[in-house]
Amino acid sequence: MAKISKKQVISFPAIDAEGISQLLSDGMKDASELLRHEPITHVANVDIFSSQSCIVIEVELPGVRKDDIEVTLCKNTLSVKAVKFECFDEDKINYICMERSFGKIVRTVEMPFPVDSMRIKAQYKNGILTISIPRVQDKRSAVKKINIEEGPE
């Protein structure tokens, strides 16, 4: 004999195709506002080296003010974001040669080993951002002998 559900059937009001397309287009407009961003115009050069105690990342950011730099660490990825503004106040300048770049600068670096995110230090001097991140012992790779206990009978 089959079981019959005694739950009450709930019916939802019908939604027409026009209502669905309106809902989707409104959602897309909201999403496009959130996802809009400025283009990245420059990728900063980095030097990365490590010792037994830390990893050091030097990021080249000439002409960038310290207040326009943002450094973040999320999981094992370090991100450096900065904005380099043009230093010209006059609108009527005829450039003969312009090789410097201005705009948004971004660089990400993946950490090659576990680091101590609570003790990161950053220093900015003469256009070079130096970030020092201490290493931590990766306990997941350490060998640990597990004692096997007698099970209940």
N, CA, C and O atoms as a GROMACS GRO file, in nm:
protein
  612
    1MET      N    1   0.083  -0.117   0.000
    1MET     CA    2   0.000   0.000   0.000
    1MET      C    3   0.089   0.125   0.000
    1MET      O    4   0.185   0.131   0.077
    2ALA      N    5   0.060   0.223  -0.084
    2ALA     CA    6   0.138   0.344  -0.098
    2ALA      C    7   0.098   0.446   0.008
    2ALA      O    8  -0.019   0.455   0.044
    3LYS      N    9   0.196   0.522   0.056
    3LYS     CA   10   0.166   0.628   0.151
    3LYS      C   11   0.115   0.749   0.076
    3LYS      O   12   0.162   0.781  -0.033
    4ILE      N   13   0.019   0.815   0.135
    4ILE     CA   14  -0.037   0.936   0.075
    4ILE      C   15  -0.005   1.051   0.169
    4ILE      O   16  -0.033   1.044   0.289
    5SER      N   17   0.054   1.158   0.115
    5SER     CA   18   0.090   1.273   0.195
    5SER      C   19  -0.034   1.347   0.241
    5SER      O   20  -0.127   1.368   0.163
    6LYS      N   21  -0.035   1.387   0.367
    6LYS     CA   22  -0.148   1.463   0.421
    6LYS      C   23  -0.115   1.611   0.427
    6LYS      O   24  -0.192   1.690   0.482
    7LYS      N   25   0.001   1.649   0.369
    7LYS     CA   26   0.038   1.789   0.367
    7LYS      C   27  -0.051   1.864   0.269
    7LYS      O   28  -0.089   1.811   0.164
    8GLN      N   29  -0.083   1.986   0.305
    8GLN     CA   30  -0.167   2.068   0.219
    8GLN      C   31  -0.084   2.119   0.100
    8GLN      O   32   0.029   2.164   0.118
    9VAL      N   33  -0.140   2.111  -0.016
    9VAL     CA   34  -0.073   2.157  -0.138
    9VAL      C   35  -0.082   2.309  -0.142
    9VAL      O   36  -0.191   2.366  -0.129
   10ILE      N   37   0.032   2.375  -0.161
   10ILE     CA   38   0.036   2.520  -0.168
   10ILE      C   39   0.049   2.559  -0.313
   10ILE      O   40   0.136   2.510  -0.384
   11SER      N   41  -0.037   2.647  -0.356
   11SER     CA   42  -0.028   2.693  -0.495
   11SER      C   43   0.026   2.835  -0.497
   11SER      O   44  -0.012   2.919  -0.415
   12PHE      N   45   0.114   2.861  -0.593
   12PHE     CA   46   0.173   2.992  -0.608
   12PHE      C   47   0.104   3.066  -0.722
   12PHE      O   48   0.059   3.003  -0.818
   13PRO      N   49   0.093   3.198  -0.711
   13PRO     CA   50   0.030   3.271  -0.820
   13PRO      C   51   0.111   3.259  -0.948
   13PRO      O   52   0.234   3.251  -0.944
   14ALA      N   53   0.046   3.257  -1.058
   14ALA     CA   54   0.112   3.243  -1.188
   14ALA      C   55   0.188   3.371  -1.220
   14ALA      O   56   0.142   3.482  -1.194
   15ILE      N   57   0.307   3.352  -1.277
   15ILE     CA   58   0.388   3.466  -1.320
   15ILE      C   59   0.400   3.458  -1.470
   15ILE      O   60   0.442   3.355  -1.525
   16ASP      N   61   0.365   3.564  -1.535
   16ASP     CA   62   0.372   3.563  -1.681
   16ASP      C   63   0.514   3.591  -1.729
   16ASP      O   64   0.598   3.637  -1.651
   17ALA      N   65   0.540   3.565  -1.855
   17ALA     CA   66   0.674   3.582  -1.913
   17ALA      C   67   0.719   3.726  -1.906
   17ALA      O   68   0.838   3.752  -1.887
   18GLU      N   69   0.628   3.821  -1.920
   18GLU     CA   70   0.665   3.962  -1.916
   18GLU      C   71   0.715   4.000  -1.776
   18GLU      O   72   0.810   4.076  -1.762
   19GLY      N   73   0.650   3.946  -1.674
   19GLY     CA   74   0.691   3.974  -1.536
   19GLY      C   75   0.829   3.918  -1.507
   19GLY      O   76   0.909   3.982  -1.438
   20ILE      N   77   0.857   3.799  -1.559
   20ILE     CA   78   0.989   3.737  -1.538
   20ILE      C   79   1.097   3.818  -1.609
   20ILE      O   80   1.203   3.843  -1.551
   21SER      N   81   1.071   3.860  -1.733
   21SER     CA   82   1.173   3.937  -1.805
   21SER      C   83   1.197   4.072  -1.739
   21SER      O   84   1.310   4.121  -1.738
   22GLN      N   85   1.093   4.133  -1.684
   22GLN     CA   86   1.108   4.261  -1.614
   22GLN      C   87   1.193   4.242  -1.488
   22GLN      O   88   1.280   4.323  -1.458
   23LEU      N   89   1.165   4.134  -1.415
   23LEU     CA   90   1.240   4.104  -1.294
   23LEU      C   91   1.389   4.082  -1.327
   23LEU      O   92   1.476   4.132  -1.256
   24LEU      N   93   1.417   4.007  -1.432
   24LEU     CA   94   1.555   3.980  -1.472
   24LEU      C   95   1.626   4.106  -1.519
   24LEU      O   96   1.743   4.128  -1.485
   25SER      N   97   1.558   4.189  -1.597
   25SER     CA   98   1.624   4.310  -1.647
   25SER      C   99   1.651   4.409  -1.534
   25SER      O  100   1.753   4.477  -1.535
   26ASP      N  101   1.560   4.417  -1.435
   26ASP     CA  102   1.584   4.504  -1.320
   26ASP      C  103   1.705   4.454  -1.241
   26ASP      O  104   1.787   4.533  -1.195
   27GLY      N  105   1.714   4.322  -1.225
   27GLY     CA  106   1.827   4.263  -1.153
   27GLY      C  107   1.958   4.286  -1.225
   27GLY      O  108   2.061   4.311  -1.161
   28MET      N  109   1.957   4.279  -1.358
   28MET     CA  110   2.080   4.301  -1.436
   28MET      C  111   2.126   4.446  -1.424
   28MET      O  112   2.246   4.472  -1.419
   29LYS      N  113   2.032   4.541  -1.420
   29LYS     CA  114   2.070   4.681  -1.404
   29LYS      C  115   2.139   4.702  -1.271
   29LYS      O  116   2.240   4.773  -1.262
   30ASP      N  117   2.083   4.641  -1.164
   30ASP     CA  118   2.143   4.653  -1.031
   30ASP      C  119   2.281   4.589  -1.028
   30ASP      O  120   2.374   4.645  -0.970
   31ALA      N  121   2.296   4.473  -1.090
   31ALA     CA  122   2.424   4.402  -1.092
   31ALA      C  123   2.529   4.479  -1.170
   31ALA      O  124   2.645   4.483  -1.130
   32SER      N  125   2.488   4.542  -1.280
   32SER     CA  126   2.586   4.616  -1.360
   32SER      C  127   2.639   4.737  -1.282
   32SER      O  128   2.754   4.775  -1.300
   33GLU      N  129   2.557   4.796  -1.197
   33GLU     CA  130   2.602   4.907  -1.114
   33GLU      C  131   2.708   4.858  -1.014
   33GLU      O  132   2.806   4.927  -0.989
   34LEU      N  133   2.686   4.739  -0.958
   34LEU     CA  134   2.780   4.685  -0.860
   34LEU      C  135   2.910   4.638  -0.923
   34LEU      O  136   3.016   4.651  -0.863
   35LEU      N  137   2.903   4.584  -1.043
   35LEU     CA  138   3.020   4.526  -1.107
   35LEU      C  139   3.103   4.626  -1.188
   35LEU      O  140   3.212   4.592  -1.234
   36ARG      N  141   3.053   4.747  -1.206
   36ARG     CA  142   3.125   4.846  -1.284
   36ARG      C  143   3.254   4.885  -1.211
   36ARG      O  144   3.252   4.909  -1.090
   37HIS      N  145   3.364   4.891  -1.282
   37HIS     CA  146   3.492   4.927  -1.223
   37HIS      C  147   3.577   4.999  -1.325
   37HIS      O  148   3.552   4.994  -1.446
   38GLU      N  149   3.678   5.067  -1.273
   38GLU     CA  150   3.771   5.136  -1.361
   38GLU      C  151   3.870   5.036  -1.419
   38GLU      O  152   3.906   4.939  -1.352
   39PRO      N  153   3.915   5.059  -1.540
   39PRO     CA  154   4.012   4.965  -1.597
   39PRO      C  155   4.148   4.977  -1.528
   39PRO      O  156   4.187   5.084  -1.483
   40ILE      N  157   4.217   4.865  -1.520
   40ILE     CA  158   4.352   4.864  -1.465
   40ILE      C  159   4.445   4.913  -1.574
   40ILE      O  160   4.446   4.858  -1.684
   41THR      N  161   4.523   5.016  -1.544
   41THR     CA  162   4.608   5.074  -1.646
   41THR      C  163   4.754   5.035  -1.630
   41THR      O  164   4.835   5.057  -1.720
   42HIS      N  165   4.788   4.977  -1.515
   42HIS     CA  166   4.929   4.949  -1.490
   42HIS      C  167   4.941   4.831  -1.393
   42HIS      O  168   4.867   4.823  -1.295
   43VAL      N  169   5.033   4.741  -1.422
   43VAL     CA  170   5.063   4.630  -1.331
   43VAL      C  171   5.201   4.658  -1.273
   43VAL      O  172   5.299   4.670  -1.347
   44ALA      N  173   5.209   4.669  -1.141
   44ALA     CA  174   5.334   4.705  -1.075
   44ALA      C  175   5.436   4.592  -1.082
   44ALA      O  176   5.400   4.474  -1.075
   45ASN      N  177   5.563   4.629  -1.097
   45ASN     CA  178   5.672   4.532  -1.092
   45ASN      C  179   5.701   4.495  -0.948
   45ASN      O  180   5.693   4.581  -0.859
   46VAL      N  181   5.734   4.368  -0.922
   46VAL     CA  182   5.764   4.323  -0.787
   46VAL      C  183   5.893   4.243  -0.784
   46VAL      O  184   5.931   4.180  -0.883
   47ASP      N  185   5.960   4.246  -0.670
   47ASP     CA  186   6.070   4.156  -0.637
   47ASP      C  187   6.023   4.080  -0.514
   47ASP      O  188   5.974   4.140  -0.418
   48ILE      N  189   6.039   3.948  -0.515
   48ILE     CA  190   5.996   3.865  -0.403
   48ILE      C  191   6.114   3.778  -0.361
   48ILE      O  192   6.176   3.712  -0.444
   49PHE      N  193   6.145   3.780  -0.231
   49PHE     CA  194   6.248   3.691  -0.180
   49PHE      C  195   6.208   3.644  -0.042
   49PHE      O  196   6.126   3.707   0.025
   50SER      N  197   6.267   3.532  -0.001
   50SER     CA  198   6.230   3.479   0.130
   50SER      C  199   6.353   3.433   0.206
   50SER      O  200   6.459   3.406   0.149
   51SER      N  201   6.335   3.426   0.336
   51SER     CA  202   6.437   3.371   0.425
   51SER      C  203   6.369   3.263   0.508
   51SER      O  204   6.254   3.229   0.482
   52GLN      N  205   6.439   3.209   0.605
   52GLN     CA  206   6.379   3.107   0.691
   52GLN      C  207   6.263   3.164   0.773
   52GLN      O  208   6.172   3.091   0.811
   53SER      N  209   6.268   3.295   0.801
   53SER     CA  210   6.168   3.353   0.892
   53SER      C  211   6.056   3.432   0.823
   53SER      O  212   5.949   3.448   0.882
   54CYS      N  213   6.077   3.480   0.700
   54CYS     CA  214   5.973   3.562   0.638
   54CYS      C  215   5.985   3.566   0.486
   54CYS      O  216   6.083   3.519   0.427
   55ILE      N  217   5.882   3.622   0.424
   55ILE     CA  218   5.882   3.650   0.281
   55ILE      C  219   5.876   3.802   0.268
   55ILE      O  220   5.801   3.868   0.340
   56VAL      N  221   5.954   3.856   0.176
   56VAL     CA  222   5.957   4.001   0.154
   56VAL      C  223   5.916   4.028   0.010
   56VAL      O  224   5.967   3.968  -0.084
   57ILE      N  225   5.821   4.120  -0.005
   57ILE     CA  226   5.772   4.159  -0.137
   57ILE      C  227   5.798   4.308  -0.153
   57ILE      O  228   5.751   4.389  -0.073
   58GLU      N  229   5.872   4.344  -0.257
   58GLU     CA  230   5.897   4.485  -0.287
   58GLU      C  231   5.820   4.521  -0.413
   58GLU      O  232   5.838   4.459  -0.518
   59VAL      N  233   5.734   4.621  -0.401
   59VAL     CA  234   5.647   4.662  -0.511
   59VAL      C  235   5.690   4.801  -0.557
   59VAL      O  236   5.702   4.893  -0.477
   60GLU      N  237   5.713   4.814  -0.687
   60GLU     CA  238   5.756   4.940  -0.745
   60GLU      C  239   5.634   5.028  -0.772
   60GLU      O  240   5.549   4.994  -0.855
   61LEU      N  241   5.625   5.141  -0.700
   61LEU     CA  242   5.512   5.234  -0.717
   61LEU      C  243   5.560   5.378  -0.724
   61LEU      O  244   5.525   5.459  -0.638
   62PRO      N  245   5.641   5.412  -0.824
   62PRO     CA  246   5.693   5.548  -0.830
   62PRO      C  247   5.584   5.650  -0.858
   62PRO      O  248   5.496   5.628  -0.942
   63GLY      N  249   5.591   5.761  -0.787
   63GLY     CA  250   5.494   5.869  -0.808
   63GLY      C  251   5.360   5.850  -0.741
   63GLY      O  252   5.270   5.931  -0.760
   64VAL      N  253   5.345   5.743  -0.663
   64VAL     CA  254   5.219   5.717  -0.593
   64VAL      C  255   5.232   5.766  -0.450
   64VAL      O  256   5.334   5.743  -0.384
   65ARG      N  257   5.129   5.836  -0.401
   65ARG     CA  258   5.128   5.880  -0.262
   65ARG      C  259   5.093   5.764  -0.170
   65ARG      O  260   5.016   5.676  -0.207
   66LYS      N  261   5.150   5.763  -0.050
   66LYS     CA  262   5.127   5.656   0.047
   66LYS      C  263   4.978   5.639   0.077
   66LYS      O  264   4.931   5.527   0.094
   67ASP      N  265   4.905   5.749   0.084
   67ASP     CA  266   4.761   5.744   0.116
   67ASP      C  267   4.678   5.681   0.004
   67ASP      O  268   4.563   5.644   0.027
   68ASP      N  269   4.734   5.667  -0.116
   68ASP     CA  270   4.662   5.610  -0.229
   68ASP      C  271   4.694   5.462  -0.251
   68ASP      O  272   4.663   5.407  -0.357
   69ILE      N  273   4.757   5.399  -0.152
   69ILE     CA  274   4.794   5.257  -0.162
   69ILE      C  275   4.710   5.177  -0.063
   69ILE      O  276   4.690   5.218   0.051
   70GLU      N  277   4.662   5.061  -0.109
   70GLU     CA  278   4.585   4.969  -0.023
   70GLU      C  279   4.647   4.830  -0.035
   70GLU      O  280   4.665   4.779  -0.145
   71VAL      N  281   4.680   4.770   0.080
   71VAL     CA  282   4.738   4.635   0.083
   71VAL      C  283   4.642   4.546   0.161
   71VAL      O  284   4.604   4.579   0.273
   72THR      N  285   4.603   4.432   0.103
   72THR     CA  286   4.513   4.337   0.170
   72THR      C  287   4.566   4.195   0.152
   72THR      O  288   4.633   4.163   0.055
   73LEU      N  289   4.533   4.112   0.250
   73LEU     CA  290   4.566   3.970   0.242
   73LEU      C  291   4.438   3.892   0.264
   73LEU      O  292   4.374   3.907   0.368
   74CYS      N  293   4.400   3.811   0.167
   74CYS     CA  294   4.280   3.728   0.176
   74CYS      C  295   4.322   3.584   0.150
   74CYS      O  296   4.367   3.551   0.040
   75LYS      N  297   4.306   3.500   0.250
   75LYS     CA  298   4.352   3.361   0.246
   75LYS      C  299   4.501   3.359   0.216
   75LYS      O  300   4.580   3.398   0.302
   76ASN      N  301   4.542   3.315   0.098
   76ASN     CA  302   4.686   3.310   0.069
   76ASN      C  303   4.724   3.404  -0.045
   76ASN      O  304   4.826   3.384  -0.111
   77THR      N  305   4.642   3.507  -0.070
   77THR     CA  306   4.671   3.601  -0.178
   77THR      C  307   4.685   3.744  -0.124
   77THR      O  308   4.594   3.797  -0.061
   78LEU      N  309   4.801   3.803  -0.151
   78LEU     CA  310   4.826   3.941  -0.113
   78LEU      C  311   4.792   4.030  -0.232
   78LEU      O  312   4.835   4.003  -0.344
   79SER      N  313   4.715   4.136  -0.208
   79SER     CA  314   4.679   4.229  -0.316
   79SER      C  315   4.728   4.369  -0.281
   79SER      O  316   4.713   4.416  -0.169
   80VAL      N  317   4.787   4.433  -0.380
   80VAL     CA  318   4.830   4.572  -0.367
   80VAL      C  319   4.754   4.651  -0.472
   80VAL      O  320   4.763   4.623  -0.591
   81LYS      N  321   4.679   4.751  -0.427
   81LYS     CA  322   4.603   4.838  -0.518
   81LYS      C  323   4.646   4.981  -0.491
   81LYS      O  324   4.665   5.021  -0.376
   82ALA      N  325   4.659   5.057  -0.598
   82ALA     CA  326   4.700   5.197  -0.584
   82ALA      C  327   4.644   5.277  -0.699
   82ALA      O  328   4.600   5.222  -0.800
   83VAL      N  329   4.645   5.408  -0.682
   83VAL     CA  330   4.603   5.500  -0.788
   83VAL      C  331   4.713   5.604  -0.804
   83VAL      O  332   4.756   5.667  -0.708
   84LYS      N  333   4.757   5.620  -0.928
   84LYS     CA  334   4.859   5.721  -0.959
   84LYS      C  335   4.789   5.832  -1.037
   84LYS      O  336   4.743   5.810  -1.149
   85PHE      N  337   4.783   5.949  -0.977
   85PHE     CA  338   4.713   6.061  -1.038
   85PHE      C  339   4.806   6.143  -1.125
   85PHE      O  340   4.927   6.151  -1.100
   86GLU      N  341   4.748   6.205  -1.228
   86GLU     CA  342   4.826   6.297  -1.310
   86GLU      C  343   4.863   6.418  -1.227
   86GLU      O  344   4.786   6.459  -1.140
   87CYS      N  345   4.978   6.475  -1.251
   87CYS     CA  346   5.023   6.589  -1.171
   87CYS      C  347   5.013   6.721  -1.247
   87CYS      O  348   5.080   6.818  -1.212
   88PHE      N  349   4.930   6.724  -1.352
   88PHE     CA  350   4.916   6.845  -1.432
   88PHE      C  351   4.787   6.916  -1.396
   88PHE      O  352   4.680   6.854  -1.395
   89ASP      N  353   4.797   7.044  -1.368
   89ASP     CA  354   4.677   7.122  -1.336
   89ASP      C  355   4.621   7.195  -1.457
   89ASP      O  356   4.501   7.222  -1.463
   90GLU      N  357   4.704   7.226  -1.552
   90GLU     CA  358   4.659   7.300  -1.670
   90GLU      C  359   4.596   7.208  -1.773
   90GLU      O  360   4.647   7.098  -1.797
   91ASP      N  361   4.486   7.252  -1.833
   91ASP     CA  362   4.418   7.173  -1.935
   91ASP      C  363   4.479   7.195  -2.074
   91ASP      O  364   4.466   7.108  -2.161
   92LYS      N  365   4.543   7.306  -2.095
   92LYS     CA  366   4.591   7.341  -2.228
   92LYS      C  367   4.741   7.316  -2.240
   92LYS      O  368   4.818   7.408  -2.264
   93ILE      N  369   4.779   7.191  -2.224
   93ILE     CA  370   4.919   7.153  -2.236
   93ILE      C  371   4.935   7.073  -2.364
   93ILE      O  372   4.856   6.982  -2.391
   94ASN      N  373   5.034   7.106  -2.444
   94ASN     CA  374   5.066   7.030  -2.564
   94ASN      C  375   5.182   6.937  -2.530
   94ASN      O  376   5.295   6.983  -2.510
   95TYR      N  377   5.155   6.808  -2.524
   95TYR     CA  378   5.259   6.711  -2.493
   95TYR      C  379   5.352   6.692  -2.612
   95TYR      O  380   5.306   6.677  -2.725
   96ILE      N  381   5.479   6.693  -2.586
   96ILE     CA  382   5.577   6.657  -2.687
   96ILE      C  383   5.608   6.509  -2.675
   96ILE      O  384   5.624   6.439  -2.775
   97CYS      N  385   5.616   6.461  -2.551
   97CYS     CA  386   5.637   6.319  -2.524
   97CYS      C  387   5.578   6.290  -2.387
   97CYS      O  388   5.603   6.363  -2.291
   98MET      N  389   5.498   6.182  -2.376
   98MET     CA  390   5.442   6.143  -2.247
   98MET      C  391   5.454   5.992  -2.234
   98MET      O  392   5.379   5.916  -2.296
   99GLU      N  393   5.549   5.948  -2.152
   99GLU     CA  394   5.574   5.805  -2.134
   99GLU      C  395   5.529   5.753  -1.999
   99GLU      O  396   5.519   5.632  -1.980
  100ARG      N  397   5.502   5.842  -1.904
  100ARG     CA  398   5.458   5.798  -1.773
  100ARG      C  399   5.312   5.756  -1.780
  100ARG      O  400   5.233   5.812  -1.856
  101SER      N  401   5.278   5.655  -1.700
  101SER     CA  402   5.139   5.609  -1.698
  101SER      C  403   5.071   5.656  -1.570
  101SER      O  404   5.135   5.673  -1.466
  102PHE      N  405   4.940   5.676  -1.580
  102PHE     CA  406   4.859   5.720  -1.467
  102PHE      C  407   4.735   5.633  -1.463
  102PHE      O  408   4.692   5.580  -1.566
  103GLY      N  409   4.678   5.620  -1.347
  103GLY     CA  410   4.555   5.543  -1.334
  103GLY      C  411   4.562   5.441  -1.222
  103GLY      O  412   4.636   5.457  -1.126
  104LYS      N  413   4.483   5.335  -1.237
  104LYS     CA  414   4.471   5.232  -1.135
  104LYS      C  415   4.580   5.127  -1.152
  104LYS      O  416   4.604   5.078  -1.262
  105ILE      N  417   4.647   5.094  -1.041
  105ILE     CA  418   4.755   4.996  -1.040
  105ILE      C  419   4.714   4.880  -0.950
  105ILE      O  420   4.668   4.902  -0.838
  106VAL      N  421   4.730   4.759  -0.997
  106VAL     CA  422   4.694   4.642  -0.917
  106VAL      C  423   4.800   4.534  -0.936
  106VAL      O  424   4.852   4.514  -1.046
  107ARG      N  425   4.832   4.464  -0.826
  107ARG     CA  426   4.922   4.350  -0.834
  107ARG      C  427   4.882   4.252  -0.724
  107ARG      O  428   4.861   4.291  -0.609
  108THR      N  429   4.873   4.125  -0.759
  108THR     CA  430   4.843   4.022  -0.661
  108THR      C  431   4.957   3.921  -0.659
  108THR      O  432   5.018   3.891  -0.761
  109VAL      N  433   4.984   3.869  -0.540
  109VAL     CA  434   5.091   3.772  -0.523
  109VAL      C  435   5.035   3.659  -0.435
  109VAL      O  436   4.981   3.684  -0.328
  110GLU      N  437   5.050   3.536  -0.483
  110GLU     CA  438   5.005   3.422  -0.405
  110GLU      C  439   5.119   3.377  -0.314
  110GLU      O  440   5.233   3.362  -0.358
  111MET      N  441   5.087   3.356  -0.187
  111MET     CA  442   5.188   3.315  -0.090
  111MET      C  443   5.228   3.169  -0.115
  111MET      O  444   5.141   3.082  -0.125
  112PRO      N  445   5.358   3.142  -0.126
  112PRO     CA  446   5.403   3.006  -0.157
  112PRO      C  447   5.404   2.912  -0.036
  112PRO      O  448   5.424   2.792  -0.051
  113PHE      N  449   5.383   2.968   0.084
  113PHE     CA  450   5.381   2.888   0.206
  113PHE      C  451   5.296   2.962   0.309
  113PHE      O  452   5.265   3.080   0.289
  114PRO      N  453   5.258   2.897   0.419
  114PRO     CA  454   5.174   2.962   0.521
  114PRO      C  455   5.245   3.082   0.584
  114PRO      O  456   5.365   3.077   0.611
  115VAL      N  457   5.169   3.189   0.607
  115VAL     CA  458   5.225   3.311   0.665
  115VAL      C  459   5.140   3.356   0.784
  115VAL      O  460   5.026   3.314   0.800
  116ASP      N  461   5.201   3.440   0.867
  116ASP     CA  462   5.134   3.495   0.985
  116ASP      C  463   5.069   3.628   0.948
  116ASP      O  464   5.135   3.731   0.942
  117SER      N  465   4.940   3.624   0.922
  117SER     CA  466   4.869   3.744   0.874
  117SER      C  467   4.856   3.852   0.980
  117SER      O  468   4.827   3.967   0.948
  118MET      N  469   4.878   3.819   1.106
  118MET     CA  470   4.865   3.917   1.214
  118MET      C  471   4.992   4.003   1.230
  118MET      O  472   4.987   4.107   1.296
  119ARG      N  473   5.103   3.961   1.171
  119ARG     CA  474   5.228   4.035   1.192
  119ARG      C  475   5.286   4.091   1.062
  119ARG      O  476   5.408   4.108   1.051
  120ILE      N  477   5.202   4.120   0.965
  120ILE     CA  478   5.249   4.179   0.839
  120ILE      C  479   5.291   4.323   0.864
  120ILE      O  480   5.224   4.397   0.936
  121LYS      N  481   5.401   4.362   0.802
  121LYS     CA  482   5.448   4.500   0.811
  121LYS      C  483   5.470   4.553   0.670
  121LYS      O  484   5.522   4.482   0.583
  122ALA      N  485   5.431   4.678   0.649
  122ALA     CA  486   5.450   4.743   0.518
  122ALA      C  487   5.516   4.879   0.540
  122ALA      O  488   5.482   4.951   0.634
  123GLN      N  489   5.609   4.911   0.452
  123GLN     CA  490   5.680   5.038   0.460
  123GLN      C  491   5.692   5.094   0.320
  123GLN      O  492   5.722   5.020   0.226
  124TYR      N  493   5.671   5.226   0.304
  124TYR     CA  494   5.678   5.289   0.172
  124TYR      C  495   5.784   5.398   0.176
  124TYR      O  496   5.774   5.493   0.254
  125LYS      N  497   5.885   5.383   0.090
  125LYS     CA  498   5.993   5.482   0.087
  125LYS      C  499   6.051   5.490  -0.053
  125LYS      O  500   6.083   5.387  -0.114
  126ASN      N  501   6.065   5.611  -0.105
  126ASN     CA  502   6.126   5.637  -0.236
  126ASN      C  503   6.062   5.557  -0.349
  126ASN      O  504   6.132   5.508  -0.438
  127GLY      N  505   5.929   5.544  -0.346
  127GLY     CA  506   5.858   5.477  -0.454
  127GLY      C  507   5.856   5.326  -0.447
  127GLY      O  508   5.807   5.260  -0.538
  128ILE      N  509   5.910   5.269  -0.338
  128ILE     CA  510   5.913   5.124  -0.321
  128ILE      C  511   5.833   5.087  -0.196
  128ILE      O  512   5.862   5.134  -0.086
  129LEU      N  513   5.731   5.003  -0.214
  129LEU     CA  514   5.652   4.950  -0.103
  129LEU      C  515   5.714   4.816  -0.064
  129LEU      O  516   5.718   4.724  -0.145
  130THR      N  517   5.762   4.805   0.059
  130THR     CA  518   5.824   4.682   0.109
  130THR      C  519   5.729   4.617   0.209
  130THR      O  520   5.697   4.676   0.312
  131ILE      N  521   5.686   4.496   0.178
  131ILE     CA  522   5.593   4.422   0.264
  131ILE      C  523   5.667   4.300   0.318
  131ILE      O  524   5.720   4.219   0.242
  132SER      N  525   5.672   4.288   0.451
  132SER     CA  526   5.739   4.176   0.516
  132SER      C  527   5.634   4.092   0.588
  132SER      O  528   5.559   4.143   0.671
  133ILE      N  529   5.631   3.962   0.555
  133ILE     CA  530   5.530   3.873   0.613
  133ILE      C  531   5.601   3.754   0.676
  133ILE      O  532   5.667   3.677   0.606
  134PRO      N  533   5.588   3.738   0.809
  134PRO     CA  534   5.653   3.624   0.875
  134PRO      C  535   5.593   3.490   0.835
  134PRO      O  536   5.472   3.479   0.814
  135ARG      N  537   5.678   3.390   0.825
  135ARG     CA  538   5.633   3.253   0.798
  135ARG      C  539   5.575   3.193   0.926
  135ARG      O  540   5.607   3.236   1.036
  136VAL      N  541   5.490   3.092   0.909
  136VAL     CA  542   5.445   3.011   1.022
  136VAL      C  543   5.472   2.866   0.987
  136VAL      O  544   5.479   2.828   0.870
  137GLN      N  545   5.487   2.786   1.089
  137GLN     CA  546   5.511   2.643   1.070
  137GLN      C  547   5.384   2.580   1.016
  137GLN      O  548   5.278   2.593   1.077
  138ASP      N  549   5.394   2.511   0.903
  138ASP     CA  550   5.278   2.441   0.846
  138ASP      C  551   5.263   2.309   0.920
  138ASP      O  552   5.336   2.214   0.894
  139LYS      N  553   5.168   2.304   1.011
  139LYS     CA  554   5.149   2.186   1.094
  139LYS      C  555   5.079   2.074   1.020
  139LYS      O  556   5.078   1.960   1.066
  140ARG      N  557   5.022   2.103   0.905
  140ARG     CA  558   4.953   1.999   0.828
  140ARG      C  559   5.052   1.901   0.768
  140ARG      O  560   5.018   1.785   0.744
  141SER      N  561   5.174   1.945   0.742
  141SER     CA  562   5.272   1.857   0.678
  141SER      C  563   5.360   1.784   0.779
  141SER      O  564   5.442   1.700   0.741
  142ALA      N  565   5.344   1.815   0.908
  142ALA     CA  566   5.424   1.747   1.010
  142ALA      C  567   5.370   1.606   1.030
  142ALA      O  568   5.249   1.583   1.030
  143VAL      N  569   5.462   1.511   1.049
  143VAL     CA  570   5.423   1.372   1.071
  143VAL      C  571   5.394   1.354   1.220
  143VAL      O  572   5.474   1.387   1.306
  144LYS      N  573   5.276   1.300   1.246
  144LYS     CA  574   5.235   1.275   1.384
  144LYS      C  575   5.184   1.133   1.393
  144LYS      O  576   5.096   1.092   1.318
  145LYS      N  577   5.241   1.056   1.487
  145LYS     CA  578   5.199   0.918   1.505
  145LYS      C  579   5.068   0.917   1.583
  145LYS      O  580   5.056   0.983   1.686
  146ILE      N  581   4.970   0.844   1.533
  146ILE     CA  582   4.838   0.834   1.595
  146ILE      C  583   4.829   0.701   1.668
  146ILE      O  584   4.851   0.595   1.608
  147ASN      N  585   4.797   0.706   1.795
  147ASN     CA  586   4.781   0.586   1.876
  147ASN      C  587   4.647   0.521   1.844
  147ASN      O  588   4.545   0.589   1.839
  148ILE      N  589   4.647   0.391   1.821
  148ILE     CA  590   4.524   0.319   1.789
  148ILE      C  591   4.474   0.251   1.917
  148ILE      O  592   4.544   0.171   1.978
  149GLU      N  593   4.352   0.285   1.954
  149GLU     CA  594   4.292   0.231   2.075
  149GLU      C  595   4.214   0.105   2.046
  149GLU      O  596   4.173   0.081   1.932
  150GLU      N  597   4.193   0.026   2.149
  150GLU     CA  598   4.113  -0.096   2.139
  150GLU      C  599   3.966  -0.054   2.134
  150GLU      O  600   3.922   0.027   2.216
  151GLY      N  601   3.891  -0.107   2.039
  151GLY     CA  602   3.749  -0.073   2.024
  151GLY      C  603   3.662  -0.151   2.122
  151GLY      O  604   3.706  -0.252   2.178
  152PRO      N  605   3.539  -0.107   2.143
  152PRO     CA  606   3.448  -0.179   2.234
  152PRO      C  607   3.408  -0.314   2.175
  152PRO      O  608   3.398  -0.329   2.054
  153GLU      N  609   3.385  -0.411   2.264
  153GLU     CA  610   3.347  -0.544   2.217
  153GLU      C  611   3.201  -0.566   2.233
  153GLU      O  612   3.151  -0.673   2.199
   0.00000   0.00000   0.00000
